[in-house]
Amino acid sequence: MPRCPAKPSAAEISGIAALLLALLLSLFSPTLALLPLALFLLACFAAPFIIGYGFFLPVISRGSPASKQIALTFDDGPWPASTPILLDLLARHNLQATFFVVGRQAEKHPELVAAILAQGHTIGNHSLRHDSLLMLRRAKTLHEDIHATQEILKKSGVTPCVFRPPAGITNPRLKQVLALEKLLAVNYSCRAMDGGNRNIAKLAEKILARLRPGDIIMLHDLPPQQETLLPLWQKELDRLFAVLQANDQVVSLENIIHHPVMTRE
């Protein structure tokens, strides 16, 4: 069967509109014609940093607000000092989560990936090294990074169907790369601004104050930089999970986004 053409992105549509408007305005004023082009360039610069907005490609960052259900996700693991704690707390509160793992960490700790899967959680692709400048790399580098992570996770018997870019930032090249790897971009709509577990004070309070129906919560599977803060981090998560369990809000990410999170090999 012939493939359906990809739906134009907001960037493609707005780019064409800016060009047509510039051509029209050039009939009256060449200087004025530069305005829509300048606004388009500004949008291209700013849009990737708006986590919930898919300017260059489709990005899911939340579910339907009509439902009170929410999803739990954890980025940047797995780590021996944090992942077992998370798994224990999730099991204690009977909650399901998705772990967006870093390829190199998954390669170092396949036993933690196996533990995540054994408890019924799901796995997503979060890049190979969590390179903060990944979206500034050329398309070939971007593809190699994401593909390598897919291959690492296949060794654990799963193929992720979702990708979360480092820091949630996208770029124009990501759309084609994800299409090649059959991945959907999934970001988040609720976070504690914890700086990668550098600021865990009142973590539970911050999440609960911001939580809205349909949210995808993003937390970190990272040990706090100060080892002495590990008990506090655990206490904050225990408090958060207890409220979420009592409210019967948490469902799988798959149920929130209506798309598979991973497949088993």
N, C-alpha and C positions, 0 to 999 in steps of 0.2 A: 504493500500500500504506500502511496506517496505521503511523505511527511507534511503535516500542516505547517505553514509558515509561522515563525515565532511572532508573538504579539509585540508590536513596537514598544520600547520602553518610554518612560516619561521623558528621558533625556533626548531620545530620538524625535519624539513628537514636538517637544519644546524647541529643539534645535531647528527643525524644519519651519516651525512657526516663526521663530526669531529671524531666520533668513528671509522668509517671505515678507515679513513686516519691514525688515531693513530695506529690501528692494522697493517696497511701496513708498517708504519714507524718503528714499533717495531721490524720488521724483520731485520732492519739495525742498529737501535739505540734506546734503551729504553728511553734515555733522550730526543731525538728528537720527540719521540711519544707523549710526554707531551705537545708539542707546540700547535697542533690543539685543544686539550682539554682545554688548558689555554685560547686560543683565543675564544673558545665557551663560557666559563664562563665569560670572559670579555664582550662579546656581550650580554649575559643574564643580566649582571649588568647595562650596558650602554643603551641598546635599549629601556627600558621602559621610559626613559627620553627624547627620541626623539619623540616629539608629533605626527609628521606626519607619523611615521613608525609603522606598525602593525607587530611586531616581534612575539608576542605570540598569536595573534588573528587578524582577519580582523578589521582594523580601517579606517574609511573614514575621511579625514581631508580637502578635497577640491573637487571641481567639475572639469569638463573638462575645460582645458585652451582654448579650441577651441571656447568657448562661453565667451562673456564679462560679463555674469551674475555673481552675487555674492549673498551670503546670510548673513543676520544679525542674530547674536545670543547673548543672554545675560545670564550670569551665576550668581548664588549665591543668587537670590531673592526667593520670593518677600519680599520687605521691604516697609512699609508705607511712608517712606521719599523719596524713589527713584522710585518705580514702577509707581505711578501715573504720575510723571514727564515724564518718558519714554513713557508711553502710550499716553500722550498728544502730545509729540513731534512726535511720530510715526504716530498718526492720522493726525496731522497738515501737515506732509509731505507725507501722503498716502503711508507709507512703512509697509511691513510685516516683522515679526521677529519670532524667536523661543526663548522661555525662558526656559533655563535649570535650573529648580528650585530645591532647597534643601528641602527635605521632611519635616523637622521640621518647616521651615519657611512657607511652604504651609499649614501645619496643623494649625499654629498660625493665618494665614491670608487667609482663604478660599475665602474671599470677593475679594482679589487681584487676586487670581487664576481665579475667575469668571470674573473679569474685563478683564484680559488678553484674555480669551476665547471669551468674548462678542465682543471684537474688532477684532476678526478673526485671532489672533495669535495662535501659537502652543506651546505645552509644552513638554519638555524632562525631563528625570530623571537625577539628578546631585548628587545622594546619599542622605542619611538621614541627616547627620550632617556636611557634607563637612569635614570629617576627613582627614587631610593631610597624615596620616599614614594608611589610609584604605587599600592600596595595600600591606601592610605588615601584615595584619590580616589573620587569617586562613580562609579557604574557607567557613566554616559555618557562620562566622561573616560577611564576604563579602556578602554572599547570603541573610542573614537576613536583612542587611542594605538596599540593593537594592530592595528586595521584600517589605519591610516596606514602602518605598517611593512609590512603585507602588500602594500599598493598600491605602495609604493616598490620592493619586491623583485620584483613582477610586471614592472616595467620592465626588469629584468635577465633576465626569461624564466623565473622560478621562483615557485612558490607554496609557502611552508613549510606543513608539516602538524604541526609541533611548536613549542611555545612554552616558553621558559624565563624565568620572572619574575625581575626584578632581585633579586639576593641570594637567590634561591630562595624568596622569601616569597610566600604565597598569601593569599587572603581569600574570604569567602562569595560575592562578586559575580563572581569569576573563572570559576566553573563555567559560568554562563550565557553570558558573553562568549565563552569558548572554544568553546562549542557553536555559537554563531552564526557564528563564523569557521572552524568545522570543524578546530580545533586540539587537540592533546593536550599536556598539561603534562608536561615532561620535566626533571627536576633531575639530580642527580649523587650519587655515593656515595663518591668519593675526590677529595680536593683537598689542596693543599700549604699552605693557609692563608697564601697569599703576599700578601694585602692588595692585590690588583690589581697584581701585580708590584712592590710596594714592598719586599717581603722575599723576595729570590730566592736567598739563600744556602742551599746544600744542597737546592735544589728537587727535583732528581732523587732524592736520598736519601729525602726525606720522602715522595714519591709511592710509591716502590718499597717502603718500609717499611709503608705503609698499604694497598697494593694487594691486593685479594682477587678470587677468581674472580667474574665477572659484573659487575664494577665499571664504572661510567661515570666516567671521569676528567674533572675540570673544571680547565682551565688558562686563562690569559688571553692574548688577542691584543691586548696593550697594550705599548707601549714602556716600559721602566723609567723612573721619574721622573728619575733621574740618568742622563744620556746615557752617562756613562763605564761604567755597569753593563751596557750592551747586549751587549758581548762575553761577560760572565759569564753573562747570561741565555741567550745562544745556546749557550754551552758546556754549561750544565746541561741544556738541552733535547736537545742532541746526545747527551749521556750517557744520558738517559732513553730517547730513541727507539732508541738502539743496543741497550739491554737488551730493550725491548719487541719489537724486530725479531728479536733472537736467540731470544727465547722464543716467537716466532710466536703472539702473544696477540691482537693488535689486529684487530678486524673492524669493519665499518660499524656505526654506531649503529642503523641499521634492523634489522640482524641481532640486536642485543642486545634491542631493545624489541619486535620483531615488529610493526612499524608503519611505514608510509612516513614518511620525514623531510621530503620535498618532492616536488612534481610539476613537470615541465617544461611551460612554456606552449607 
